[in-house]
Amino acid sequence: RRPELIAAVLQNEDWPPISRGRLMNLDKWYSGGLILTEGAEHHRQRDDLWEPLLKDARILEVTAARTDRWLDTWTNAPLELFSAFRSHVWSIDWEALTGEEMGERLLASQAAGVAALVWLLGPMGPRRWGTPAGARTRGARQRRDEAIDAAIAERRQTPKDDLLSRLLALEPDDQLVQATFKQWLGADQLMGIFTWGL
């Protein structure tokens, strides 16, 4: 009954600080980046880092080529589509960012981390991270982070024709580049699932 209040909520930059909620627990997996930043820095990352990469046609080219190859492998056998689709999306992103295959080991690491996001957002999430129960996820993060760091170091030395090199040209902070890379994998998985659900 009060449209001005609805408009005030929908068009308001004065959100409660992210640091006040459980969303910050995701930092254990993502280590900073767009979704864990607010205000002017959030807008800078969105506009200066994410937007140029999202407009790059390479993503669509890699998606089309990988999807054609993936569909050629389908048979009449049952397929657990959720995990297969999720791995497909991550592999597209990895190839678009690096020009390389993600590989089964890194796919498994990414899956372990995404599974951990459920409990990381729970009230005891940060405590579980440091326990033996969280060791699998910490190991998965280390494997994934080491692969991303190696790709970053290689491209700082010799840029390539890929999205990661483009991102590195836009951002001097390697830690933020790493966080953006990691969140790219997570964001695209969500967008892929939403699109598939439509």
N, C-alpha and C positions, 0 to 999 in steps of 0.2 A: 504493500500500500504506500510505501515511501520510496519511489524510484530513485530519489537523490541519494539515499543510503546505499542502495544496491550499486549505483554508479560509483560512489565513494569507495566501496570495497573493491570493485573490479578495476578501477583506474587509480590505484593508490600504490605508490612506491614505499610507503611507510609500513612495511610488513614487520611482524615481530622478528627480532634477530634470529638467524639460523642457529647461532651458537647456543640459543636457549633450549633447543629441542634435541631429540634423539638423532636427527639427521646427521649431526656431526659425527656420530659413531661410524658412519660410512668412510670417514677419513682413514680408518684402519686399512681399508681396501684400496681407496682411491688416492690418498695422500694429497688433498687439496683439489684445486681446479674449479671449474665453473659452478658446479652444483653446490659446492661448499663455500662459495664466496658471495658477498652481497654488495650492494651499492655501486659506486663508480667502477670498482675493479671487476665486478661481475659483468657490467655492461661492456667494459673494455674487452674482456675475454670473449664475450658473445659476439661483439661486432668485429673485432680485429683478428681473432683467431678462428672461431668457429664458422662464421658466415662465409669468409672466402673459401674455406675448404668444402663447405656444403654445396657451394656453387660450382665446384670443379666437376667437369663432365666425366673424369676418369672413374668416379664411383659408379656411374651408370654403366660404363663400358665393362668394368670388372664384374659388376652384378650380372649383366646379361651373359657374358662369357661363362662365368662360373655356374650360373643357373642352367644354361644349356648343357654343360658337361654333367651337372648333377642329375638333371632329368634323364639323360641318356643312361644313367646307371640304375634307374628304377625298374623293378620287375613287378610281377604280380604278388610277390611275397609281402607279408605284413610289414609295415614300417612304423616305428615309433617316431612320429613326425615332429613332436615338440623339440626333442634333443637334436634331431637331425637338422631341423630348420635353424635352431639357435646356433649350432656349429657352423652352418652354412653362412649365416649373417656375420659371425665373428671372422670367418675365413675371408669373406669379401672385404671386410674392413681392414684386416691385416694386410691383405694383398694391395689394397688401394693405398694404404699408408706406407708400405715398405717395398712393394713389388715382389714380395716373397710369400711362400706358403707358411701358414701358421703352424701346422704340424700337430699331431695327436697329443704330444706332451703339453704343449701350450694350450690346446683346446681343453684338456683335462684340468689344467691349472685355472683357466678362466671359469670353467663350470664349478669348480670347488669354491672359488671366491664368490660367485653369484649366489650359490647356495648359502654361503655364510651371511650374505646381506640380510637374510630373514632374521637370524638370531642377533646380528649386530644391532639391529633396530630395536631389539627387546630391551627390557630394563636392566638385564644383566649382561648385555652384549659385550661391553668393553672388558668386563672381568673375565668372560669366557675366552676372549682373544688371547690372553696371557697364560691360559691353562694348557695342560697337555691335550685337552679336547680341541683347542684351537690350533694345535701344532700343524695339522694337515693344511689348514688355510694359510697359516704363516709361511709354510713351505711353498704353497702354490703362489702366493704373492711374490716370494723371493725369486722363483723361477721365471715368472712373467716379467717382473721388474728388471731382472738381469738381461733378459732378451730385449726388452725395450731400451734399456740403457746402452746395450751394445749397438743397437740400430742407430740410436741418437749419436753416439760417439763416432761411428763410422761415417755418418752423414755430416757431422760437424767437420770432419777431416776432408771428406770428398762428397759434396752434395750429389744427389741422384735426381732422376726425373720421377719423383713420387711425392705423395702428399706430406710425408714426414719431413722431407727436405724443405718443402714449401712452408710448413709450420715452423721449422727451425729458422727460416729466413724472417719470419714475422715476430718471433719471440726469443730473446737471448737467454732466458732462464730455463735451463734444462729440466729442472724439477717440475716446473709448470708444464713444459712440453710433455714430460712423462705422464703427469696427471691428466692432461688433455687427451693423450693417446688412450689411457685406460678408460676414461669416461666416454670416449668415442665408441669403444666396444660396447659399453653398457647401454648408451643411449640408442645406438642403432638396433641392438637386440630388442629393446622396448618398441621402437618404431616399427620394426619388422613384424613383431607379434601383433601390435595394434592393427597394422595394415592387413595382415593375414586374417585377423578376426573380423574385419569388415566384409 
